Amino acid sequence: MERQTRILVECPALIASVRLGVLEPLKPLQEQGKCDVHFLQTKHIKKVDIAWCDIFICVRGFEYVSMKAAKAAKQAGRLVIYFLDDDLLNVPEDVGSKDYFSDESQKQALSEIINFCDMLWCVNPYLGEKYSRFGNKRWVMERVPVPLEHFSYEEHGTISILYAGSSDHTPVIREYITPVVRRLCEEFQGLVSFTFIGADPGLSGYENVEYIKFFEDYEDYYSFLLQKRFDIGLAPVRTTEFYQCKYYNKFIEYTKIGAVGVYTNSLPYTLVIQDGQNGFLCENTFEDWYNTLKKTIVDCDLRKRCAETAYNDLQEKFTYDKVGVKLLEDIPELTYFHAPFINKSKIKLKNMYFLFYVKRASLLWKKHGIFAIPIMFFKAIKRLRNYFFNRMGSF
């Protein structure tokens, strides 16, 4: 019997893009015995891992070490796929991680990966078309599968409104949403409540506005959302090219918990939202956000109808089976490609663990100069502390 296709998934950390964007879509294929999937942090990749795999999937590769691992895989005759869910070469100035993504050596690493990879795997057609031009690459667009639970829309008194996102989105929230919240709090005092997770709206004086910095654990975060029973979810984004290349993850996140979403009338949300049918689209103006939110608050039947339609969309298009079938149609190599045998001694790969920290130290030095030394010292102390705590917890 022919062996399974072996797939190695690489990223510096097990981030959401890895878990939701790649591992979850591959899960049905693995459970059916059609492929064998392993994830490794970039720094832990060794020659034996490259020799083991048939397909190498680089997730959001933007560092020298990711480029070296992907290049070693390519030189060893492995099929190299680059998964991308953001316009990483054009991160805007108001994003908190801009310094990291603006480094020219990092951009060069990304460009090299695209040049020698065999295929781009994207979650947005605009992003796929844009990055495929860098080397006239074959590209595919796939949805992210969604685990669904039984859903029933229920009224429960106060209308609960949610925004969930990273702290990078604070400027967007304060520009488009904060003024609207002030007015709605005055008009619907005691009838509405707002919860902001990640982005601070700057409304600490309002009793019906709650701000939560972040959740360390995704399961804790999701349990909180289910327990609170939110009615409306907010998804403002800027309409610049960077944001048009993103995935419509807020549609999925809000729909899963039974909330109806209000979204900026722009890509990526115009790919999936039909205004007034499975959510609401509005322009990034005070008047449009205010009028759309007010309509959504006062019309219970409309909220219920849109929330149910959106949930039906997930059931029809985002199940594991549907996503798995489409993925296999677009990338059939996932279950039949077998790379040629190669002895690990022939693979051109340096010590990735050492290289990873040397490059990270180099970036810190480039950004902070002499002040990088205490930063590196405290990072090392934190890492050692976590290591010993984990070791103690294993006894």
C-alpha positions in Angstrom: 0.0 0.0 0.0 1.3 3.4 -0.9 2.3 5.6 2.0 0.5 8.8 2.9 1.7 12.2 1.6 3.7 13.8 4.4 3.1 17.5 5.0 5.3 19.7 7.2 3.7 23.0 8.2 6.2 25.7 9.4 5.8 29.1 11.2 7.8 30.8 14.0 4.8 30.2 16.3 1.5 28.3 16.4 -0.5 31.4 15.6 -4.2 31.6 14.5 -3.1 31.7 10.8 -1.5 28.3 11.3 -4.2 26.7 13.4 -7.3 28.1 11.6 -5.9 28.8 8.1 -3.9 25.6 7.5 -4.2 22.9 10.1 -8.0 23.0 10.3 -8.6 22.8 6.5 -6.1 19.8 6.4 -7.7 18.1 9.3 -10.5 16.2 7.4 -7.9 14.9 4.9 -5.7 13.7 7.7 -8.6 12.0 9.6 -9.5 10.2 6.3 -5.9 8.8 6.2 -5.1 10.8 3.0 -2.1 12.6 4.4 0.1 13.0 7.4 0.4 16.5 8.8 3.0 17.8 11.3 3.6 21.3 12.5 6.9 22.6 13.7 8.1 26.0 14.9 10.7 27.3 12.5 13.5 27.2 15.1 12.9 23.5 15.7 13.2 22.3 12.1 16.1 20.0 11.4 17.4 18.3 8.3 15.6 15.1 9.2 12.2 17.0 9.1 12.9 18.2 5.5 13.9 14.7 4.5 10.7 13.3 6.0 8.2 15.6 4.3 6.9 15.6 0.7 5.2 19.0 1.0 6.5 22.0 2.9 3.9 24.7 3.8 5.4 28.0 4.9 2.9 30.1 6.8 3.2 33.9 6.6 7.0 33.4 6.0 8.6 36.8 6.7 11.9 36.0 8.4 15.3 34.8 7.2 15.0 31.5 9.0 11.6 30.7 7.3 13.2 31.5 4.0 16.2 29.2 4.7 13.9 26.3 5.7 11.7 26.8 2.7 14.7 27.0 0.4 16.2 23.9 1.8 12.9 22.1 1.2 12.8 23.4 -2.4 16.4 22.3 -3.1 15.5 18.8 -1.7 12.7 18.4 -4.3 9.9 19.1 -1.9 6.7 20.9 -3.0 6.7 24.3 -1.4 3.5 26.1 -0.7 3.3 29.6 0.8 0.2 30.4 2.9 -0.6 34.1 3.0 -3.5 35.8 4.7 -2.2 39.4 4.9 -0.6 42.0 2.6 2.7 41.7 4.6 4.7 43.9 2.2 2.4 46.9 2.7 1.6 47.1 6.4 0.3 50.6 7.2 2.0 53.1 9.6 -0.7 52.9 12.3 -0.3 49.2 12.8 1.6 48.5 16.0 3.9 45.8 14.4 4.9 48.2 11.6 8.6 48.3 12.7 8.9 44.5 12.4 7.2 44.4 8.9 9.0 47.4 7.5 12.5 45.9 7.9 14.0 45.5 4.5 15.8 42.2 5.3 12.4 40.8 6.3 10.7 41.9 3.1 13.6 40.4 1.1 13.0 37.1 2.8 9.3 37.1 1.9 10.1 38.0 -1.7 12.6 35.2 -2.0 10.1 32.7 -0.6 7.5 33.8 -3.2 10.1 33.5 -6.0 11.0 29.9 -5.4 7.7 28.5 -3.9 5.6 26.3 -6.2 2.2 27.7 -5.1 0.4 30.4 -3.1 -2.4 29.5 -0.8 -4.5 32.5 0.1 -7.9 33.3 1.7 -8.7 36.4 -0.3 -8.8 36.6 -4.2 -7.5 40.2 -4.2 -4.4 39.0 -2.2 -3.9 36.0 -4.4 -3.9 38.1 -7.6 -1.6 40.7 -6.1 1.1 38.3 -4.8 0.9 35.8 -7.7 2.4 38.6 -9.9 5.7 38.3 -8.1 6.6 35.2 -10.0 3.6 34.4 -12.1 2.6 31.8 -9.5 -0.2 29.4 -9.4 -2.5 30.4 -6.5 -5.6 29.0 -4.9 -8.1 30.7 -2.6 -9.7 28.6 0.2 -12.2 29.2 3.0 -11.5 28.5 6.6 -13.7 25.6 8.0 -15.9 26.5 10.9 -16.9 24.1 13.7 -20.6 24.9 14.4 -22.8 24.3 17.4 -26.6 24.4 17.6 -27.8 27.9 17.2 -31.0 29.6 18.2 -31.6 33.3 18.3 -33.0 34.6 21.6 -33.9 38.0 22.9 -32.5 38.7 26.4 -33.2 42.2 27.4 -30.3 44.6 26.9 -28.9 44.7 23.4 -25.3 43.6 23.8 -22.8 45.0 21.2 -19.3 43.6 20.7 -16.1 44.6 19.1 -13.3 42.1 19.2 -9.9 42.7 17.6 -6.2 43.5 18.4 -4.9 46.7 20.0 -3.6 47.7 16.6 -7.2 48.7 15.7 -7.5 51.2 18.4 -7.1 54.2 16.0 -9.8 52.9 13.7 -12.2 52.3 16.6 -11.7 55.7 18.1 -12.1 57.4 14.7 -15.2 55.6 13.4 -16.9 53.9 16.4 -16.3 55.9 19.6 -18.3 59.0 18.6 -21.2 56.8 17.6 -21.1 54.8 20.9 -21.3 58.1 22.8 -24.5 59.1 21.0 -26.1 55.7 21.2 -25.3 55.5 25.0 -27.2 58.8 25.5 -30.2 57.8 23.4 -30.5 54.2 24.6 -29.4 54.6 28.2 -29.9 51.3 30.0 -31.0 49.5 26.8 -27.6 48.8 25.2 -24.2 47.7 26.4 -20.9 47.8 24.5 -17.9 45.4 25.0 -14.6 46.2 23.4 -11.9 43.5 23.4 -8.4 44.4 22.4 -8.9 47.9 21.1 -9.6 50.6 23.7 -12.4 53.0 22.7 -11.4 55.6 25.2 -14.8 55.6 27.0 -13.9 54.7 30.5 -16.5 57.1 32.0 -19.4 55.2 30.5 -21.1 52.6 32.8 -22.4 50.6 29.9 -19.1 50.4 28.1 -16.7 47.6 29.0 -13.1 47.4 27.8 -11.1 44.1 28.1 -7.4 44.2 27.0 -7.1 40.7 25.7 -7.5 37.0 26.5 -4.4 34.9 26.8 -6.3 31.7 25.9 -8.5 31.3 22.9 -10.9 28.9 24.7 -11.4 31.4 27.5 -12.1 34.1 24.9 -14.7 31.9 23.1 -16.4 30.8 26.3 -16.7 34.5 27.3 -18.4 35.3 24.0 -20.9 32.5 24.4 -21.7 33.3 28.0 -22.3 37.0 27.2 -24.7 36.3 24.3 -23.9 39.2 22.1 -26.5 40.5 19.7 -24.5 42.7 17.4 -20.8 42.6 16.3 -18.8 45.5 14.9 -16.2 45.2 12.2 -14.9 48.6 11.0 -11.8 48.5 8.8 -10.0 51.1 6.7 -10.6 50.9 3.0 -7.0 51.0 2.0 -5.4 48.2 0.0 -3.8 46.5 3.0 -7.2 45.9 4.7 -8.9 44.8 1.4 -6.4 41.9 1.3 -7.6 40.5 4.7 -10.0 37.7 5.4 -13.6 38.2 6.6 -12.9 36.5 9.9 -15.2 38.8 11.8 -18.2 37.5 9.8 -17.3 34.0 10.9 -16.6 34.9 14.5 -19.7 36.9 15.1 -22.0 34.5 13.2 -20.8 31.5 15.2 -22.0 33.2 18.4 -25.4 34.2 17.1 -24.6 37.9 16.6 -25.4 39.9 13.5 -22.4 41.8 12.1 -22.1 45.5 11.0 -19.2 45.8 8.6 -17.4 48.5 6.6 -18.7 48.5 3.0 -15.4 47.4 1.5 -13.4 44.3 0.8 -13.0 41.8 2.4 -16.6 41.9 3.7 -18.2 42.7 0.4 -17.0 39.2 -0.7 -19.5 37.6 1.7 -22.0 40.1 3.1 -25.3 41.0 1.3 -26.5 44.2 3.0 -29.6 43.6 5.0 -29.6 39.8 4.3 -26.8 38.3 6.3 -25.4 41.4 7.9 -25.1 45.1 7.3 -22.6 47.2 5.3 -22.0 50.9 6.0 -19.6 53.6 4.9 -16.9 54.8 7.3 -18.8 58.0 8.3 -20.4 59.0 11.5 -23.8 59.2 9.9 -23.7 55.8 8.3 -22.3 54.0 11.3 -24.8 55.7 13.6 -27.9 55.1 11.3 -27.0 51.5 10.6 -26.3 50.7 14.2 -29.5 52.4 15.4 -31.6 50.5 12.8 -30.0 47.2 14.0 -30.7 48.0 17.6 -34.4 48.9 17.3 -35.4 46.3 14.7 -35.4 42.9 16.5 -37.0 41.0 13.6 -34.4 42.3 11.2 -31.6 41.3 13.5 -33.0 37.8 14.0 -33.5 37.3 10.2 -30.0 38.4 9.3 -28.3 36.4 12.1 -30.2 33.2 11.0 -29.3 33.8 7.3 -25.6 34.3 8.1 -25.6 31.1 10.2 -27.2 29.2 7.3 -24.4 30.5 5.1 -21.8 29.0 7.4 -23.6 25.7 7.4 -23.8 25.6 3.6 -20.3 26.8 2.7 -17.9 26.6 5.6 -18.3 23.0 6.9 -15.2 20.9 7.2 -16.4 18.5 4.5 -17.2 21.3 2.0 -13.8 23.1 2.6 -11.9 19.8 2.5 -13.4 18.8 -0.8 -12.7 22.2 -2.4 -9.1 22.2 -1.0 -8.4 18.8 -2.5 -9.9 19.9 -5.9 -7.5 22.9 -5.9 -4.4 21.2 -4.5 -4.7 17.5 -5.4 -1.0 17.1 -4.6 -1.9 17.1 -0.9 -2.8 13.4 -1.2 -0.7 12.0 -4.0 2.6 14.0 -4.2 5.7 12.0 -3.1 9.1 13.8 -3.0 12.2 11.9 -4.0 14.2 10.2 -1.3 17.1 12.2 0.0 19.6 11.5 2.7 19.4 14.1 5.4 23.2 14.7 5.1 22.5 16.1 1.6 20.1 18.8 2.8 21.5 22.3 3.0 20.2 23.6 6.4 22.1 25.2 9.3 21.2 25.0 13.0 17.8 26.7 12.9 17.6 27.2 16.7 20.9 29.1 16.7 20.0 31.0 13.5 16.6 32.0 14.8 17.9 33.8 17.9 20.8 35.4 16.1 18.5 37.0 13.6 16.0 38.1 16.3 18.9 39.6 18.3 20.1 41.4 15.1 16.6 42.9 14.6 16.5 44.1 18.1 20.0 45.6 17.8 19.0 47.4 14.6 15.9 48.9 16.2 17.2 49.7 19.7 21.0 49.9 19.4 22.8 49.5 22.8 19.4 49.4 24.5 18.8 46.0 22.9 21.1 44.4 25.5 18.7 44.7 28.5 15.7 43.8 26.3 17.5 40.6 25.2 18.5 39.9 28.8 15.0 40.1 30.1 13.6 38.0 27.2 16.2 35.4 28.1 15.2 35.4 31.8 11.5 35.1 30.9 12.2 32.2 28.5 14.3 30.4 31.2 11.6 31.0 33.8 8.9 29.5 31.5 11.1 26.6 30.7 11.6 25.7 34.4 7.9 26.2 35.2 7.0 23.9 32.4 9.5 21.3 33.6 8.2 21.5 37.1 4.6 21.1 35.9 5.5 17.9 34.1 6.5 16.1 37.3 
